[in-house]
């Protein structure tokens, strides 16, 4: 029963962060490179490394092994000259960097809010769906079905998207100015409502409480954190409410995340 429960938890946290086994494999390569371990001479070193980690040991080894072969075939990993397990190529680092959510510690802001409105005909419903997904990825919050808000000026990026999907004259970006309140609602209250920050903050608080009970940030806790961060729009700090716990959560994983992220950041 415990083994099944552990496997279900492993699947939940990995699927919440990664949509493909290949990306899980690349993450494992990066994570296990910095994981201290001991292994037996009678078993494959890669498998021994996986079993040295509680979370990875619940995953299907054969599935991961097939993903390793696929990653090698696509030039994402290569044989290491330093150790027995593989290491990522620059292409692998680039792919993993695009899959792993990253905490933005700077978040510059020009004190202005922007509205994105669109009127896309039904015959282009697929493009409308893609635009909504793009806006979410860019950290926009939905005011209404065709009205989105963002603290960042996306006009250049949005122009590229519009050109690529032939959506000229269907999308408008408006500057709400420095006083971006709508009606009687204050800006911070508007931000909390549009981005549903109260629900997201509850997830951060629950994670912090579990981390304190657990007593350490292991692999499962790190991926559980990334699952929350993935849904965080990472708004400018001045727009966040005083009760926001996202920064406190990041401080608990900061050291470990920096160690792992160094391994999948492309060399310049």
N, C-alpha and C positions, 0 to 999 in steps of 0.2 A: 504493500500500500504506500509506504514512504517513498519507494523507488518510483512508482507511478506518479505520485504527487510531485516529486522533485523534477521528473521529466516534463510534466505539464507546466510547472513554473518556468523551467528552462525554455520551453517552446514559447510560452507567453512573452517573456521578456525579450527573447531574441527576435521574435516576429514583430514585436512592437517597435523595434529599432530597424531591423533589416527585413526587406521583402524577398531577398534571394539568398539561397544557401551559399552561393559564390561569395557574397559580401560577408556572410557569417564567417566563411573560411578565411577571407583576407583579414578580418578583424582578429580571428584566432591567431593568425600568423603574427600580427602586431602585438597582441596581448601576451602570447606565450613567449615571445622573445624577451620580455622583461619579467617573466614569472620565474622566481626561484623554484627549483624542483630537484628531486632525486629520481633515478630511474634504474630499472633492472637491465642487465645486459642480455636477458633472454627475451625481451620484447622490443618492438620498434620504438625508437626514441620519440617519434612524433606522437604515437599513441600513449606512451608513458607520460609525455608532457600534458596531453589532454586529460589523462586520468589524475594528474597531480592537481587539477583544478576541479572543484566540486561541481560547478555548473557545466563545464564542457564535458565532463564524464557522463552526464545524463543524455548527451546528444548521440545520434546514431553515427558511430565511427565509420561504417562503410559509406554512408552518405557523404560525410565530410571528406573521406578518402577520394571518392569520385569527384567531388568538387575541387580537390587539390589537383587532380589530373586535368580537369577542365581548365582551372586557372593557369596551370603550366602551359597547356595547349594554346591558350589565348594570350600568352606572354605576360601574365599578371604576376607570376612568381617564378623564381628560378632557384637552382641549387646553390646553397650557400658555401662559400669557401671557408667559413669560420666554424660552422656547426652542422649537425646532421639534419636539422629541419630546414624547410625552405625559407627564403626571404623574398620580400616584394620587389618587383621592378618599379621603375618610375611610373609605368602605366598602371600598375596595381595600386601604387600610392595615390595616384590621381583619382582612380575609381573609388577607393575607400574614403578618401577625403570628401568626395561628393556624397557619400552615403552616411557618414557619421555626423550627427549634429554637433556644432561647435559653439561654446559659450563666447559671446562677444563682450569683452570687458570694456570696450571704449564707447560705442554707440553715440557718435556725434549727432547733434540735432540743431537745426536752425530755428527752432521755436515755432515752426509753422506746421499746420495740418493740411492734408490734401484729400480731395474727393475724386474717386474714379467712377464715372458713370458710363453706361453703355446701352445701346439699343441694337442688338444683333438679330437679324431676321431668323425665323424658324428654320429656314432651309440651311442655315449655318449653325444648327444646334450643337453639333460636335465641337465647333470652334468656340462657341459660348461656354460649353463645359470646360474646355481646355483653358480658357481665359480665367474662369473661376478658380480652377486648380492652381493656375499660375499666380493669381492674386493672393491666394492663401499661402503659397510657398514664399511669396515676397513679404509676408507679414501684414497683409491688409486685413481689416476687420469688416464684416458685412453689416451695413446699416439697413439695407433693403435688398431685394433680389438683384437689382441692377445698380445698386449704389454701394460703394465700398470706401472705407476711410483708411488712411495711412499717415504716419508722421514723417514718412520719407518721400522725397520727390522722385518718383519712378518714371518720369516722362521719357527719358532716353531709353531705358530698358523696355518700357511699354511700347515705344515707337518701333523698336526692333520686332517685338512680338506681333504688333499690328501688321507690319510689312510682311512678315513671314507667313501670316495667315490671311492676307488680303482682307483686312478688316478696316480699311480706310473709311473715315467719316462715320464710324460707329462707336468710337470710344473717346471720351473727353476727360481730361484731368483738370481739376479746378483747385486753386489755392484758397484755402479757408482763412488765410492770414494768421496772425499771431494770437488772436482771440478766437479760437476755433470752437467755442461753445455753440451748441444748437439749442435754441430756446432758453429755458430756465436752467438747464442741466449744466453743471460745472464740467470742465474738461476731464478731470480725473474720474469723476463719476461716469461720464460718457465712455471713457476708455475702459473702465472696469466692466461696463455693461456690454459694449460692443465685442470686446475680446474675451468675455467670460472669465476674467481674471480670478474671481472668487473661487470658481471650481478648480482652476489650475493651481491656485495657491493651496487649496485643500490637498491636492496630490503631492505638492512639495512638502507640506507639513507632515503628511502621512509617511513620506519617504524619510524625512529627517528623524521622525520618531522611531521608525524601524532601524535606521542606521545607528541610533543611540542604543537601542536594545541589542542590536547585533554586535556592537562593540568594535567593528572594523569595516572598512570598505573593501569587500572582496569583489570578485568578478560579477556575481549576480547583482550586488548592490550598485555596481558601476553601470551595468546595462539597465537596471531599473531606473537609475537617474537619467540616463540618456533617453529612455522612453518618455519621460516627462519633458525633458529639454526639447525633444523633437516637436512637441506641440506648443512650445513657448514662443510667442512672436518676438521676444527679446526687444521690447519697446525701449525707447530712451529712458534712462533712469529717472529723469525729472517727471516723467508721466506716470510712474508707478506709485501705487498707494503706499503709505507708511507701513502697512501690515504685510507687505510683500515678502515672501520667504525664499524666492528664487536665488538670491545672492548668498544667503546662508547655506543653502543646499550646495551650491557650487563650491564654496570654500571647503566643504568636507571631501570633495573629490578632486580638487584642483591639482594637488601634487601628482596623484596617480594618472590623471588624464593628461597632464603635460608629458609624463614619461612615455605613455603609449602613443600620443599624438605625434611626438617627434619621429616616430618610426614610419608614419604614413604621410608626412608632409614632404612634398617633392623638394629635392635639392635645387637651389637656384644657381 
